[in-house]
C-alpha cells in the first residue's frame, strides 16, 4: 500500500478569543512601534509574537545595533532614552544590551495598553471579500481565532499578507535569490583593550577592523563564510559577533531555516575557538555566552502595496507628499552567493543612493483593504529593500502603519477612502508626544 502524499484536515469550529480594533502580527521593531502607536491612539490592540520575547532581530536575533535612526523622531527617541536610563546603550553607535531592550519594549507596550500574546504563531487569515476579518492562531491551548477591524503585518517575511492571498515579490529580479542569513552570538572574554578601542569606521559600531579580524581568523585556521566579520562592544561588557553568511537558503522554509541555523552555529563556535589561539594570549578567554535564538533574516517577501519603491526613487532622492519617514541608509546587499565575494555583492554598487521618502501608500496592501505593512516586508524592489530594511526604518514605518490601522478602525473606512492628511497629522502628533515622554523623569520599573 503506497503512502498518501496528502491528507485532509477536516473543518472544525474555532473559538474566537477576542475582537480588537487593531491586530498586529509580529513583535519586532516594526510590530512594537505599530502596536504602541495604535494603542496610544486609543485603539484596542493585540500584538502577536511567536517568540517568547518582544524585539525580533533586536532581541531574539541579538543584533544589538540600531541602524538608520539617529535623526528620526518619535518612538525611537523614547526607546533610546529608556535604554540610557538603564545605562544599557552606547549612544555614539546605538549599541545596546539586548536583555534591557526586552524590558523596555515590554514596559512600553504595557503602558500603551497593548495586549501582548507571546508563544503564539500565525496560521491563517479569514477574509470577507477584500477585507480581513480574523487571524487564525496556534498556541499551547490549541488553535483559535481573533477578530479585528484593521490589521498590520510586521512579520518581516510578510506572512500575514501572504496568507491573506496578497501578491508579493521575492529576491532579486534575475534569479529570485535572497540575501544570506546570519546567526549572531554574544561573547565574553574579548580583551578590554579591544572592547574599549575607538570604533573602526564611520557608520560601523565595530571595535576592530573587519578585514583585520578576517585575516586573523584565516591565519588561525578558520575561514568565515562572511569575509567582513564584525565585533560590536556592548555596555554590559560583552561583545556581539557576526561572522557567518548562510547562502541560498530560504527563510520561508523550515527545512532551510533548520539547516542554516545548524551550519551557522557550528561556524560561530569554530570562529571563537580560532580567536582563542590569536597570538599574544589576550584572546584566550573568549567564550560564546549565547547564540541568537533565531537566525537573522535579511530578506523575505516584499508585499505589493499601493506604491512600489524602486531603485530609481533612491537614485533621485524621491520625495512624497504622504511621506512617513526619510531613509538615509545605503543600498546594502550582502553577497547573494559565496562566489560573489562573501562580503558585499555586486548589487550594492548599483549606484549611491540619496536620502529618499517612504510614502504611506507603500505600507498599504494592494489586495486587502484593511491591511497595512511595516518593516522589511513593505512594497519595494530588491535594491530599495536593501536600503530601507534596517530597524530604524522598521520603527518609523511601524508607527505610521499603527496610526493608519487605528484610523481605519476608528473611522470605519478602508484603504480606498482614508484621509492621508488626517493620518499624517496623527502620526506627527504621536511622534511629538514620544519625544516629550522621553524628556519626562520616570522611575525605572
C-alpha positions as a Markdown table, in Angstrom:
| # | Residue | x | y | z |
|---|---|---|---|---|
| 1 | Unk | 0.0 | 0.0 | 0.0 |
| 2 | Unk | 1.5 | 3.3 | -1.1 |
| 3 | Unk | 1.7 | 6.2 | 1.4 |
| 4 | Unk | -0.6 | 9.2 | 0.9 |
| 5 | Unk | 1.1 | 12.3 | -0.4 |
| 6 | Unk | -1.6 | 14.5 | 1.3 |
| 7 | Unk | -4.2 | 14.1 | 4.0 |
| 8 | Unk | -7.5 | 16.0 | 4.6 |
| 9 | Unk | -7.7 | 18.1 | 7.7 |
| 10 | Unk | -11.4 | 18.2 | 8.4 |
| 11 | Unk | -13.0 | 21.6 | 9.1 |
| 12 | Unk | -13.5 | 22.4 | 12.7 |
| 13 | Unk | -15.2 | 25.3 | 14.6 |
| 14 | Unk | -12.5 | 27.6 | 16.2 |
| 15 | Unk | -13.2 | 29.7 | 19.2 |
| 16 | Unk | -12.9 | 33.5 | 18.6 |
| 17 | Unk | -11.0 | 34.8 | 21.6 |
| 18 | Unk | -11.5 | 38.5 | 21.4 |
| 19 | Unk | -12.2 | 41.3 | 19.0 |
| 20 | Unk | -9.7 | 44.1 | 18.6 |
| 21 | Unk | -9.6 | 47.4 | 16.8 |
| 22 | Unk | -6.1 | 46.6 | 15.5 |
| 23 | Unk | -4.3 | 43.3 | 15.3 |
| 24 | Unk | -0.5 | 43.4 | 14.8 |
| 25 | Unk | 1.2 | 40.3 | 13.6 |
| 26 | Unk | 4.9 | 40.2 | 14.6 |
| 27 | Unk | 6.6 | 41.7 | 17.6 |
| 28 | Unk | 9.9 | 43.0 | 16.2 |
| 29 | Unk | 10.9 | 46.7 | 15.9 |
| 30 | Unk | 8.1 | 47.4 | 13.4 |
| 31 | Unk | 5.5 | 45.5 | 15.3 |
| 32 | Unk | 6.1 | 47.1 | 18.7 |
| 33 | Unk | 6.0 | 50.5 | 17.1 |
| 34 | Unk | 2.7 | 49.8 | 15.3 |
| 35 | Unk | 1.1 | 48.4 | 18.4 |
| 36 | Unk | 2.2 | 51.2 | 20.7 |
| 37 | Unk | 1.2 | 53.9 | 18.1 |
| 38 | Unk | -2.2 | 52.3 | 17.7 |
| 39 | Unk | -2.6 | 51.8 | 21.5 |
| 40 | Unk | -1.7 | 55.4 | 22.3 |
| 41 | Unk | -4.2 | 56.5 | 19.6 |
| 42 | Unk | -7.0 | 54.9 | 21.7 |
| 43 | Unk | -7.3 | 51.6 | 19.8 |
| 44 | Unk | -7.8 | 48.2 | 21.5 |
| 45 | Unk | -4.7 | 46.4 | 20.2 |
| 46 | Unk | -3.5 | 42.8 | 20.2 |
| 47 | Unk | 0.2 | 42.1 | 19.3 |
| 48 | Unk | 1.0 | 38.6 | 18.3 |
| 49 | Unk | 4.6 | 37.2 | 18.5 |
| 50 | Unk | 5.8 | 33.6 | 18.1 |
| 51 | Unk | 8.9 | 34.1 | 20.2 |
| 52 | Unk | 9.0 | 34.2 | 24.0 |
| 53 | Unk | 10.0 | 37.9 | 23.9 |
| 54 | Unk | 9.4 | 41.1 | 22.0 |
| 55 | Unk | 12.0 | 42.8 | 19.8 |
| 56 | Unk | 12.6 | 40.4 | 16.9 |
| 57 | Unk | 16.0 | 40.9 | 15.5 |
| 58 | Unk | 16.8 | 43.4 | 18.3 |
| 59 | Unk | 16.5 | 40.6 | 21.0 |
| 60 | Unk | 15.8 | 37.1 | 19.5 |
| 61 | Unk | 18.3 | 38.0 | 16.8 |
| 62 | Unk | 20.8 | 39.6 | 19.1 |
| 63 | Unk | 21.7 | 42.3 | 16.6 |
| 64 | Unk | 22.2 | 44.8 | 19.4 |
| 65 | Unk | 22.8 | 47.7 | 16.9 |
| 66 | Unk | 20.1 | 50.2 | 15.9 |
| 67 | Unk | 20.6 | 51.2 | 12.3 |
| 68 | Unk | 19.4 | 54.4 | 10.5 |
| 69 | Unk | 17.7 | 56.0 | 13.4 |
| 70 | Unk | 19.9 | 58.9 | 14.5 |
| 71 | Unk | 17.9 | 61.8 | 13.1 |
| 72 | Unk | 14.5 | 60.1 | 13.2 |
| 73 | Unk | 11.8 | 61.4 | 15.5 |
| 74 | Unk | 9.2 | 59.5 | 17.6 |
| 75 | Unk | 9.3 | 56.2 | 19.4 |
| 76 | Unk | 13.0 | 55.5 | 18.7 |
| 77 | Unk | 13.9 | 58.6 | 20.7 |
| 78 | Unk | 11.9 | 57.3 | 23.6 |
| 79 | Unk | 13.3 | 53.7 | 23.3 |
| 80 | Unk | 16.9 | 55.1 | 23.2 |
| 81 | Unk | 16.2 | 57.3 | 26.2 |
| 82 | Unk | 14.7 | 54.3 | 28.2 |
| 83 | Unk | 17.9 | 52.3 | 27.5 |
| 84 | Unk | 20.0 | 55.3 | 28.5 |
| 85 | Unk | 18.2 | 55.4 | 31.9 |
| 86 | Unk | 19.3 | 51.8 | 32.4 |
| 87 | Unk | 22.8 | 52.5 | 31.3 |
| 88 | Unk | 22.2 | 50.0 | 28.6 |
| 89 | Unk | 23.2 | 51.8 | 25.4 |
| 90 | Unk | 26.4 | 53.2 | 23.9 |
| 91 | Unk | 25.0 | 56.4 | 22.3 |
| 92 | Unk | 27.7 | 57.0 | 19.8 |
| 93 | Unk | 26.7 | 53.9 | 17.7 |
| 94 | Unk | 23.4 | 52.9 | 19.3 |
| 95 | Unk | 24.9 | 49.6 | 20.6 |
| 96 | Unk | 22.6 | 48.3 | 23.4 |
| 97 | Unk | 22.1 | 45.5 | 25.9 |
| 98 | Unk | 19.5 | 43.0 | 24.4 |
| 99 | Unk | 18.2 | 42.0 | 27.8 |
| 100 | Unk | 17.5 | 45.6 | 28.7 |
| 101 | Unk | 15.8 | 46.1 | 25.4 |
| 102 | Unk | 13.4 | 43.2 | 26.2 |
| 103 | Unk | 12.3 | 45.0 | 29.4 |
| 104 | Unk | 12.0 | 48.4 | 27.7 |
| 105 | Unk | 9.7 | 47.0 | 24.9 |
| 106 | Unk | 7.5 | 45.1 | 27.3 |
| 107 | Unk | 7.2 | 48.1 | 29.6 |
| 108 | Unk | 6.3 | 50.4 | 26.7 |
| 109 | Unk | 3.6 | 48.0 | 25.3 |
| 110 | Unk | 2.1 | 47.6 | 28.8 |
| 111 | Unk | 1.9 | 51.3 | 29.3 |
| 112 | Unk | 0.2 | 51.7 | 25.9 |
| 113 | Unk | -2.5 | 49.2 | 26.9 |
| 114 | Unk | -1.3 | 46.7 | 24.2 |
| 115 | Unk | -2.4 | 43.1 | 24.8 |
| 116 | Unk | 0.7 | 41.0 | 24.0 |
| 117 | Unk | 0.4 | 37.3 | 23.1 |
| 118 | Unk | 3.8 | 35.6 | 23.1 |
| 119 | Unk | 4.3 | 32.0 | 22.1 |
| 120 | Unk | 1.5 | 32.5 | 19.5 |
| 121 | Unk | 2.0 | 31.5 | 15.9 |
| 122 | Unk | 0.1 | 32.9 | 12.9 |
| 123 | Unk | -1.6 | 30.1 | 11.0 |
| 124 | Unk | -4.0 | 31.7 | 8.5 |
| 125 | Unk | -6.3 | 34.6 | 7.8 |
| 126 | Unk | -10.0 | 34.8 | 7.1 |
| 127 | Unk | -11.4 | 37.4 | 4.7 |
| 128 | Unk | -14.8 | 38.7 | 3.6 |
| 129 | Unk | -14.3 | 40.0 | 0.1 |
| 130 | Unk | -11.4 | 42.4 | 0.2 |
| 131 | Unk | -11.5 | 42.9 | 4.0 |
| 132 | Unk | -9.7 | 40.7 | 6.6 |
| 133 | Unk | -11.9 | 39.8 | 9.4 |
| 134 | Unk | -9.9 | 37.3 | 11.5 |
| 135 | Unk | -6.5 | 35.8 | 12.0 |
| 136 | Unk | -6.2 | 32.2 | 12.9 |
| 137 | Unk | -3.5 | 31.4 | 15.5 |
| 138 | Unk | -1.9 | 28.4 | 17.2 |
| 139 | Unk | -0.7 | 28.3 | 20.8 |
| 140 | Unk | -0.3 | 25.9 | 23.6 |
| 141 | Unk | -4.0 | 25.9 | 24.2 |
| 142 | Unk | -4.6 | 24.9 | 20.5 |
| 143 | Unk | -6.0 | 26.7 | 17.5 |
| 144 | Unk | -8.2 | 29.7 | 17.8 |
| 145 | Unk | -9.1 | 33.0 | 16.0 |
| 146 | Unk | -9.2 | 36.6 | 17.0 |
| 147 | Unk | -11.3 | 39.2 | 15.1 |
| 148 | Unk | -10.1 | 42.7 | 14.1 |
| 149 | Unk | -11.2 | 45.8 | 12.3 |
| 150 | Unk | -7.7 | 46.6 | 10.9 |
| 151 | Unk | -4.6 | 44.5 | 10.7 |
| 152 | Unk | -0.8 | 45.2 | 10.4 |
| 153 | Unk | 1.7 | 42.8 | 9.0 |
| 154 | Unk | 5.1 | 43.3 | 10.8 |
| 155 | Unk | 6.2 | 39.7 | 10.5 |
| 156 | Unk | 9.3 | 40.6 | 8.4 |
| 157 | Unk | 8.6 | 37.9 | 5.8 |
| 158 | Unk | 5.1 | 39.2 | 5.0 |
| 159 | Unk | 3.5 | 36.0 | 6.5 |
| 160 | Unk | 0.1 | 37.6 | 7.3 |
| 161 | Unk | -0.3 | 39.2 | 3.9 |
| 162 | Unk | 0.8 | 36.1 | 2.1 |
| 163 | Unk | -1.8 | 34.0 | 4.0 |
| 164 | Unk | -4.4 | 36.6 | 3.0 |
| 165 | Unk | -3.6 | 36.0 | -0.6 |
| 166 | Unk | -1.7 | 39.2 | -1.3 |
| 167 | Unk | 0.7 | 39.3 | -4.2 |
| 168 | Unk | 4.4 | 39.7 | -3.3 |
| 169 | Unk | 7.9 | 39.8 | -4.8 |
| 170 | Unk | 10.8 | 37.7 | -3.6 |
| 171 | Unk | 14.6 | 38.1 | -4.2 |
| 172 | Unk | 16.5 | 39.8 | -7.0 |
| 173 | Unk | 14.8 | 40.0 | -10.4 |
| 174 | Unk | 17.1 | 37.8 | -12.4 |
| 175 | Unk | 17.1 | 34.7 | -10.2 |
| 176 | Unk | 14.9 | 35.3 | -7.2 |
| 177 | Unk | 17.8 | 34.6 | -4.8 |
| 178 | Unk | 17.8 | 36.2 | -1.4 |
| 179 | Unk | 20.4 | 37.9 | 0.7 |
| 180 | Unk | 22.2 | 35.5 | 3.1 |
| 181 | Unk | 21.1 | 34.8 | 6.7 |
| 182 | Unk | 23.5 | 35.3 | 9.6 |
| 183 | Unk | 23.4 | 33.9 | 13.2 |
| 184 | Unk | 24.8 | 36.3 | 15.8 |
| 185 | Unk | 26.3 | 35.5 | 19.2 |
| 186 | Unk | 27.2 | 37.2 | 22.5 |
| 187 | Unk | 30.9 | 36.7 | 23.5 |
| 188 | Unk | 32.6 | 37.2 | 26.8 |
| 189 | Unk | 36.3 | 37.4 | 27.4 |
| 190 | Unk | 37.1 | 39.8 | 24.5 |
| 191 | Unk | 40.2 | 41.8 | 25.6 |
| 192 | Unk | 39.3 | 45.1 | 27.3 |
| 193 | Unk | 41.8 | 46.8 | 25.1 |
| 194 | Unk | 39.8 | 45.7 | 22.1 |
| 195 | Unk | 36.3 | 46.3 | 23.6 |
| 196 | Unk | 37.3 | 49.9 | 24.5 |
| 197 | Unk | 39.1 | 50.7 | 21.3 |
| 198 | Unk | 37.8 | 53.5 | 19.1 |
| 199 | Unk | 35.2 | 52.5 | 16.6 |
| 200 | Unk | 36.6 | 51.3 | 13.2 |
| 201 | Unk | 34.6 | 53.0 | 10.5 |
| 202 | Unk | 32.3 | 56.0 | 10.2 |
| 203 | Unk | 29.0 | 54.0 | 10.3 |
| 204 | Unk | 30.0 | 50.7 | 11.9 |
| 205 | Unk | 29.9 | 50.0 | 15.6 |
| 206 | Unk | 32.8 | 47.6 | 15.3 |
| 207 | Unk | 35.7 | 47.8 | 17.7 |
| 208 | Unk | 38.1 | 46.0 | 15.4 |
| 209 | Unk | 38.8 | 46.4 | 11.7 |
| 210 | Unk | 36.7 | 43.8 | 9.8 |
| 211 | Unk | 39.5 | 42.9 | 7.4 |
| 212 | Unk | 42.0 | 42.6 | 10.2 |
| 213 | Unk | 39.6 | 40.2 | 12.1 |
| 214 | Unk | 39.1 | 38.1 | 8.9 |
| 215 | Unk | 42.8 | 37.8 | 8.3 |
| 216 | Unk | 43.4 | 36.8 | 11.9 |
| 217 | Unk | 40.8 | 34.1 | 11.7 |
| 218 | Unk | 42.2 | 32.8 | 8.4 |
| 219 | Unk | 45.7 | 32.7 | 9.9 |
| 220 | Unk | 44.2 | 30.7 | 12.9 |
| 221 | Unk | 42.8 | 28.1 | 10.5 |
| 222 | Unk | 39.2 | 29.3 | 10.3 |
| 223 | Unk | 37.8 | 30.8 | 7.0 |
| 224 | Unk | 34.5 | 32.6 | 7.8 |
| 225 | Unk | 31.7 | 32.4 | 5.3 |
| 226 | Unk | 31.3 | 36.1 | 5.8 |
| 227 | Unk | 34.5 | 37.9 | 4.8 |
| 228 | Unk | 33.7 | 41.1 | 6.8 |
| 229 | Unk | 33.3 | 39.6 | 10.3 |
| 230 | Unk | 32.1 | 42.2 | 12.8 |
| 231 | Unk | 32.6 | 42.6 | 16.5 |
| 232 | Unk | 30.4 | 45.1 | 18.4 |
| 233 | Unk | 31.3 | 46.1 | 22.0 |
| 234 | Unk | 28.2 | 46.4 | 24.3 |
| 235 | Unk | 27.6 | 48.3 | 27.5 |
| 236 | Unk | 27.4 | 45.1 | 29.6 |
| 237 | Unk | 31.0 | 44.1 | 28.9 |
| 238 | Unk | 30.0 | 41.5 | 26.3 |
| 239 | Unk | 30.6 | 41.7 | 22.5 |
| 240 | Unk | 28.3 | 40.8 | 19.6 |
| 241 | Unk | 29.9 | 38.7 | 16.8 |
| 242 | Unk | 28.6 | 38.4 | 13.3 |
| 243 | Unk | 30.9 | 36.1 | 11.3 |
| 244 | Unk | 28.8 | 33.9 | 9.0 |
| 245 | Unk | 26.8 | 34.1 | 5.8 |
| 246 | Unk | 24.4 | 31.2 | 5.0 |
| 247 | Unk | 23.8 | 31.4 | 1.3 |
| 248 | Unk | 21.0 | 30.3 | -0.9 |
| 249 | Unk | 18.6 | 29.3 | 1.9 |
| 250 | Unk | 15.0 | 30.5 | 2.2 |
| 251 | Unk | 13.6 | 32.0 | 5.4 |
| 252 | Unk | 10.2 | 30.8 | 4.2 |
| 253 | Unk | 11.1 | 27.1 | 4.5 |
| 254 | Unk | 11.6 | 25.4 | 7.9 |
| 255 | Unk | 14.0 | 22.8 | 6.4 |
| 256 | Unk | 16.2 | 25.6 | 5.1 |
| 257 | Unk | 16.0 | 27.6 | 8.4 |
| 258 | Unk | 17.0 | 24.4 | 10.3 |
| 259 | Unk | 20.0 | 23.7 | 8.1 |
| 260 | Unk | 21.0 | 27.4 | 8.1 |
| 261 | Unk | 20.9 | 27.6 | 11.9 |
| 262 | Unk | 22.8 | 24.4 | 12.5 |
| 263 | Unk | 25.5 | 25.4 | 9.9 |
| 264 | Unk | 25.8 | 28.9 | 11.3 |
| 265 | Unk | 26.1 | 27.8 | 14.9 |
| 266 | Unk | 28.9 | 25.4 | 14.0 |
| 267 | Unk | 30.7 | 28.2 | 12.2 |
| 268 | Unk | 30.3 | 30.6 | 15.2 |
| 269 | Unk | 31.9 | 28.1 | 17.6 |
| 270 | Unk | 34.7 | 27.4 | 15.1 |
| 271 | Unk | 35.4 | 31.2 | 14.8 |
| 272 | Unk | 35.5 | 31.6 | 18.6 |
| 273 | Unk | 37.8 | 28.6 | 19.0 |
| 274 | Unk | 40.1 | 30.2 | 16.5 |
| 275 | Unk | 40.0 | 33.5 | 18.3 |
| 276 | Unk | 41.3 | 31.9 | 21.5 |
| 277 | Unk | 44.5 | 31.0 | 19.6 |
| 278 | Unk | 45.3 | 34.5 | 18.4 |
| 279 | Unk | 49.0 | 35.4 | 19.1 |
| 280 | Unk | 49.8 | 37.0 | 22.4 |
| 281 | Unk | 47.3 | 35.2 | 24.6 |
| 282 | Unk | 45.0 | 38.2 | 25.0 |
| 283 | Unk | 42.1 | 36.4 | 23.4 |
| 284 | Unk | 42.5 | 33.1 | 25.3 |
| 285 | Unk | 39.4 | 33.6 | 27.5 |
| 286 | Unk | 36.9 | 34.3 | 24.7 |
| 287 | Unk | 33.7 | 32.3 | 25.0 |
| 288 | Unk | 30.3 | 32.0 | 23.4 |
| 289 | Unk | 27.8 | 33.2 | 26.0 |
| 290 | Unk | 24.8 | 32.6 | 23.8 |
| 291 | Unk | 24.0 | 32.3 | 20.1 |
| 292 | Unk | 20.8 | 34.0 | 19.0 |
| 293 | Unk | 17.5 | 32.1 | 19.5 |
| 294 | Unk | 16.6 | 32.9 | 15.9 |
| 295 | Unk | 18.9 | 33.3 | 12.9 |
| 296 | Unk | 19.0 | 36.8 | 11.4 |
| 297 | Unk | 17.0 | 37.1 | 8.2 |
| 298 | Unk | 17.8 | 40.0 | 5.8 |
| 299 | Unk | 15.2 | 39.4 | 3.2 |
| 300 | Unk | 11.8 | 37.7 | 2.7 |
| 301 | Unk | 8.6 | 38.6 | 0.9 |
| 302 | Unk | 8.0 | 42.2 | -0.3 |
| 303 | Unk | 4.2 | 42.6 | -0.3 |
| 304 | Unk | 2.7 | 44.5 | -3.2 |
| 305 | Unk | 1.4 | 47.9 | -1.9 |
| 306 | Unk | -0.3 | 50.9 | -3.4 |
| 307 | Unk | 3.1 | 52.4 | -4.2 |
| 308 | Unk | 6.2 | 50.4 | -5.1 |
| 309 | Unk | 9.5 | 51.9 | -4.1 |
| 310 | Unk | 12.2 | 51.4 | -6.8 |
| 311 | Unk | 15.9 | 51.9 | -7.3 |
| 312 | Unk | 15.1 | 55.0 | -9.3 |
| 313 | Unk | 13.5 | 56.6 | -6.2 |
| 314 | Unk | 16.7 | 56.0 | -4.3 |
| 315 | Unk | 18.9 | 57.4 | -7.0 |
| 316 | Unk | 17.0 | 60.6 | -7.4 |
| 317 | Unk | 16.1 | 61.0 | -3.7 |
| 318 | Unk | 12.3 | 60.9 | -4.3 |
| 319 | Unk | 10.1 | 62.9 | -2.0 |
| 320 | Unk | 6.4 | 62.3 | -1.4 |
| 321 | Unk | 3.5 | 64.4 | 0.0 |
| 322 | Unk | 2.5 | 61.4 | 2.1 |
| 323 | Unk | 6.0 | 60.6 | 3.4 |
| 324 | Unk | 6.1 | 58.8 | 6.7 |
| 325 | Unk | 9.9 | 58.6 | 7.0 |
| 326 | Unk | 13.1 | 59.5 | 5.3 |
| 327 | Unk | 15.7 | 56.8 | 4.6 |
| 328 | Unk | 19.4 | 57.6 | 4.7 |
| 329 | Unk | 20.8 | 54.0 | 4.8 |
| 330 | Unk | 22.8 | 52.9 | 1.6 |
| 331 | Unk | 21.9 | 50.1 | -0.7 |
| 332 | Unk | 23.3 | 47.3 | 1.5 |
| 333 | Unk | 23.3 | 44.0 | -0.4 |
| 334 | Unk | 25.4 | 41.2 | 1.1 |
| 335 | Unk | 26.8 | 38.7 | -1.3 |
| 336 | Unk | 23.9 | 36.6 | -2.6 |
| 337 | Unk | 26.2 | 33.6 | -3.3 |
| 338 | Unk | 29.6 | 32.7 | -1.9 |
| 339 | Unk | 31.0 | 33.1 | -5.5 |
| 340 | Unk | 30.1 | 36.8 | -5.4 |
| 341 | Unk | 32.7 | 37.5 | -2.8 |
| 342 | Unk | 31.4 | 36.5 | 0.6 |
| 343 | Unk | 31.1 | 40.1 | 1.8 |
| 344 | Unk | 29.1 | 42.7 | -0.1 |
| 345 | Unk | 27.9 | 41.8 | -3.5 |
| 346 | Unk | 27.9 | 43.5 | -6.9 |
| 347 | Unk | 24.3 | 44.7 | -6.3 |
| 348 | Unk | 25.4 | 47.0 | -3.5 |
| 349 | Unk | 27.4 | 49.0 | -6.0 |
| 350 | Unk | 24.5 | 49.6 | -8.4 |
| 351 | Unk | 24.8 | 53.3 | -7.6 |
| 352 | Unk | 25.0 | 55.5 | -4.5 |
| 353 | Unk | 21.5 | 56.4 | -3.1 |
| 354 | Unk | 20.3 | 59.8 | -1.9 |
| 355 | Unk | 18.0 | 60.3 | 1.1 |
| 356 | Unk | 14.5 | 59.4 | 0.0 |
| 357 | Unk | 11.0 | 59.2 | 1.4 |
| 358 | Unk | 8.8 | 56.1 | 2.1 |
| 359 | Unk | 5.2 | 57.1 | 1.3 |
| 360 | Unk | 2.3 | 55.9 | 3.3 |
| 361 | Unk | 1.0 | 54.2 | 0.2 |
| 362 | Unk | 3.9 | 51.7 | 0.3 |
| 363 | Unk | 2.6 | 50.5 | 3.6 |
| 364 | Unk | -0.9 | 49.8 | 2.4 |
| 365 | Unk | -1.6 | 46.4 | 0.9 |
| 366 | Unk | -2.8 | 46.4 | -2.7 |
| 367 | Unk | -5.1 | 43.4 | -2.3 |
| 368 | Unk | -6.7 | 43.8 | 1.1 |
| 369 | Unk | -8.4 | 47.0 | 2.1 |
| 370 | Unk | -7.8 | 46.9 | 5.8 |
| 371 | Unk | -4.2 | 45.6 | 5.9 |
| 372 | Unk | -1.0 | 47.7 | 6.4 |
| 373 | Unk | 2.6 | 46.5 | 6.4 |
| 374 | Unk | 5.7 | 47.8 | 8.1 |
| 375 | Unk | 9.3 | 46.9 | 8.4 |
| 376 | Unk | 11.2 | 45.0 | 5.7 |
| 377 | Unk | 8.0 | 43.5 | 4.1 |
| 378 | Unk | 6.7 | 46.8 | 2.7 |
| 379 | Unk | 6.3 | 47.4 | -1.1 |
| 380 | Unk | 9.5 | 47.9 | -2.9 |
| 381 | Unk | 12.0 | 46.3 | -5.3 |
| 382 | Unk | 15.2 | 44.4 | -4.5 |
| 383 | Unk | 17.5 | 47.3 | -4.3 |
| 384 | Unk | 15.1 | 49.6 | -2.4 |
| 385 | Unk | 14.5 | 46.8 | 0.1 |
| 386 | Unk | 18.3 | 46.5 | 0.7 |
| 387 | Unk | 18.2 | 50.1 | 1.9 |
| 388 | Unk | 15.0 | 50.5 | 3.9 |
| 389 | Unk | 15.1 | 47.1 | 5.6 |
| 390 | Unk | 17.1 | 48.1 | 8.7 |
| 391 | Unk | 15.5 | 48.6 | 12.1 |
| 392 | Unk | 15.4 | 52.4 | 12.4 |
| 393 | Unk | 13.1 | 52.4 | 9.3 |
| 394 | Unk | 11.1 | 49.5 | 10.7 |
| 395 | Unk | 10.2 | 51.6 | 13.7 |
| 396 | Unk | 9.2 | 54.7 | 11.8 |
| 397 | Unk | 7.1 | 52.7 | 9.2 |
| 398 | Unk | 5.6 | 50.7 | 12.2 |
| 399 | Unk | 4.5 | 54.0 | 13.8 |
| 400 | Unk | 2.8 | 55.0 | 10.5 |
| 401 | Unk | 1.2 | 51.6 | 10.0 |
| 402 | Unk | -0.2 | 51.6 | 13.5 |
| 403 | Unk | -1.6 | 55.1 | 13.2 |
| 404 | Unk | -3.1 | 54.2 | 9.8 |
| 405 | Unk | -4.7 | 51.0 | 11.2 |
| 406 | Unk | -6.1 | 52.9 | 14.2 |
| 407 | Unk | -7.5 | 55.5 | 11.8 |
| 408 | Unk | -9.3 | 52.8 | 9.8 |
| 409 | Unk | -10.7 | 51.1 | 12.9 |
| 410 | Unk | -12.0 | 54.4 | 14.4 |
| 411 | Unk | -13.5 | 55.9 | 11.3 |
| 412 | Unk | -14.8 | 52.6 | 9.8 |
| 413 | Unk | -13.3 | 53.5 | 6.4 |
| 414 | Unk | -10.8 | 51.4 | 4.4 |
| 415 | Unk | -7.7 | 52.0 | 2.2 |
| 416 | Unk | -9.9 | 53.2 | -0.6 |
| 417 | Unk | -11.3 | 56.1 | 1.4 |
| 418 | Unk | -8.9 | 57.1 | 4.1 |
| 419 | Unk | -7.7 | 60.7 | 4.5 |
| 420 | Unk | -3.9 | 60.7 | 4.2 |
| 421 | Unk | -3.7 | 64.2 | 5.7 |
| 422 | Unk | -5.5 | 63.0 | 8.8 |
| 423 | Unk | -3.2 | 60.0 | 9.2 |
| 424 | Unk | -0.1 | 62.1 | 8.8 |
| 425 | Unk | -1.3 | 64.7 | 11.3 |
| 426 | Unk | -1.9 | 61.9 | 13.8 |
| 427 | Unk | 1.5 | 60.5 | 13.1 |
| 428 | Unk | 3.2 | 63.8 | 13.7 |
| 429 | Unk | 1.3 | 64.3 | 17.0 |
| 430 | Unk | 2.3 | 60.8 | 18.1 |
| 431 | Unk | 6.0 | 61.4 | 17.4 |
| 432 | Unk | 5.9 | 64.8 | 19.2 |
| 433 | Unk | 4.3 | 63.1 | 22.2 |
| 434 | Unk | 7.0 | 60.4 | 22.2 |
| 435 | Unk | 9.8 | 62.9 | 22.3 |
| 436 | Unk | 8.0 | 64.8 | 25.1 |
| 437 | Unk | 7.8 | 61.5 | 27.0 |
| 438 | Unk | 11.5 | 60.9 | 26.5 |
| 439 | Unk | 12.2 | 64.1 | 28.4 |
| 440 | Unk | 9.9 | 63.2 | 31.4 |
| 441 | Unk | 11.7 | 61.9 | 34.5 |
| 442 | Unk | 10.5 | 58.4 | 35.3 |
| 443 | Unk | 11.5 | 55.8 | 37.8 |
| 444 | Unk | 12.9 | 52.5 | 36.5 |
| 445 | Unk | 10.4 | 49.6 | 36.6 |
